Amino acid sequence: MRQVLVAGIGSTPFGRHADVAVEALAARAADAAIRDSGLDKSEIGALYLGNFVAGPLSGQEVLAGLVADELGLGQIPCSKTEGACASGGIAFRHAYLAIATGQCDVAIAVGAEKMSHAGTAAVTSALNCAMDNLSDGRSGLTFPGFFGMVWNAHAARYGTTREMVAAIVQKNKRNGLSNPLAQMGADLSLEQIAAAKPICDPLQLYDCCPISDGAAAALLVAADRANDFAGPRIAIAASAQTRGSPRLAGIGNLTSFRANVDAARIVYEQSGLSPSDIDLCELHDCFSIAEVVDSEDLGLVPRGKGAVWAAEGRTAVGGEIPINPGGGLLAKGHPVGATGLGQIYEIVTQLRGKHPNQVKNAGVGMTHNLGGAGVACTVTILKRTDA
Amino acid sequence: MRQVLVAGIGSTPFGRHADVAVEALAARAADAAIRDSGLDKSEIGALYLGNFVAGPLSGQEVLAGLVADELGLGQIPCSKTEGACASGGIAFRHAYLAIATGQCDVAIAVGAEKMSHAGTAAVTSALNCAMDNLSDGRSGLTFPGFFGMVWNAHAARYGTTREMVAAIVQKNKRNGLSNPLAQMGADLSLEQIAAAKPICDPLQLYDCCPISDGAAAALLVAADRANDFAGPRIAIAASAQTRGSPRLAGIGNLTSFRANVDAARIVYEQSGLSPSDIDLCELHDCFSIAEVVDSEDLGLVPRGKGAVWAAEGRTAVGGEIPINPGGGLLAKGHPVGATGLGQIYEIVTQLRGKHPNQVKNAGVGMTHNLGGAGVACTVTILKRTDA
């Protein structure tokens, strides 16, 4: 496998884009990534586009071809990838593989979603496409309900409390306040978080990511092209994609997702790094409790301590392992297919030393993207490798 | 790139599967492909699933993970690929690439679609997700309308007539009669075809593929595993994926699809073969006129002669270049995401010498899968390579 570098990144703000089609959002982010790299678009040999629900919500598929056409790319292979909320991470991994395995020297990964126009009921129904609708979906379960059960399981096993989890919400919402791409940053007291309206017990309003529109993109190149673009060398040190059970009944222990654990093991093996080498992580906090479980599964925080460490400030910018310094899904937003690429955007910005919530001496960053009830997961380690 | 073999194939019948979910159809075909190969499912290192409209029509995504779970596969990467009607071909190409580039030694590609439960209006709306809905779709164009224009352009340039095109319908419908997997084989006179009810002038009923449910799958292995499964060595001699314009206004000449021409050029270059080396082809006759254009674009038939050659019997089984001996989309059916894998199933069966419409001495076969208005295309050359 050849070494692959991230040469360019682009993103729209996450939030509400009322008058822009999903393919136009994707093209904006991709165009920004190409310009950021300084490379010529004619060099791009493959395009992967992560999207989840443009079919049900916008009546539009073939987004990969539409975006390539809008960008004026060549007659290259253009594929949409889908794995629910991990769709963007899957697109990034395939662009990486296209270069790592020698299919082409330059590739682009784009993620995009547009949801806010459809209304909450339609969005909830579309998001439930990520469940097994012959079992969990038919029972009336929604994702807030699923992660509410995860919370209860974690509380029962480890004594995790409302107050501890509120520290995660407070951290991510505050981080989002200074991220210009974030949809819903806020400076909230722990009391405000604990007093917010209930969504699905024990989840309350601020425990849930918002409904978002947005797009993000990354332009990848083979490492031997490092002299052809400006900026530091940021290499993909590891990339993993795994699967877990698609349904509640297949998860023996709700305080851990097997796809997370497997993906973490793979990226540490691939990179030769260990959790203590990771300087920061953008992970999939679709709900506050998901950050607890994910941070433990990735080995960044001791088992059972995900919320405790947040409450102790250890996962803040400046703490032992900064988690979601960009605001995470809770504050930055969760335009589903874009989220995995949005995380790449955040980490690359950090490794360039240009982030509004800069982690000092950030040299190794991780992204973690999770689909459905843990049915699909991607984890990436990015490393600054100035030669 | 390592050589890759097709070790197993599986398919459901194409047609109406009223009481079976799309993921169950996919699992049936995949399970049949695994059993056909005789390999153990624990060896499978990647799963790709081609699907187009399970989101809008079945409210179900994450099909790749659902099917892997149903099959009892390992914690492997499972990705859905989408490129409209070429979704299955894209899935096949990615399973091929996973092995060819050394990511794993065994991979499975599955394609599936379920449409018949949704009703014609919902299906037409879902199929239009393959258009650019900010231009063609908004104008009221449907795919019968688009291919009607293609027919008129071909008739104007080359003098193609109703009678000539009817020969394609007659051939494919008759081929379908003896294919047990086919949905709508028929023995039709040219008069019956020309007297059928109009759909979208000049297209009439039998010029259009039916609405179909179904799934097909192929199990691929690295060539050094050839001794581990029964049956002849059938190698993937070439695999291409290209893109074309997503909309009518981007197609300068409606009698050819650029994505077809580019993909054909690539597979001939990759394989070192020429059109005269191809013994038979399963190509994307979503409408009768599409077979005309595709067969010319692939170089199998002289430019302008696609319908003439059919009328002269040259594309029949026993003719110079048998096209769609399995019945094609017109007779076998078009469960959209499954079609590309269904074509692989047909060609592999031919290369094994086991097809009900067997082409004598079939040693090299081609498949061609086209998405939307030519926005995505995959072409594969399969070759029997008994060592």
Interface residues (C-beta under 8 A of the other chain):
Chain A: A21 E23 F52 V53 G55 P56 S58 G59 Q60 E61 V62 A64 G65 L66 A68 D69 L73 Q75 I76 P77 C78 S79 K80 T81 E82 G83 A84 I90 R93 H94 L97 T101 G102 Q103 S125 A126 N128 C129 A130 M131 D132 N133 L134 G137 Q241 T242 R243 G244 S245 P246 R247 G250 R258 A259 D262 G371 G372 V375 A376
Chain B: A21 E23 F52 V53 G55 P56 S58 G59 Q60 E61 V62 A64 G65 L66 A68 D69 L73 Q75 I76 P77 C78 S79 K80 T81 E82 G83 A84 I90 R93 H94 L97 T101 G102 Q103 S125 A126 N128 C129 A130 M131 D132 N133 L134 G137 Q241 T242 R243 G244 S245 P246 R247 G250 R258 A259 D262 G371 G372 V375 A376
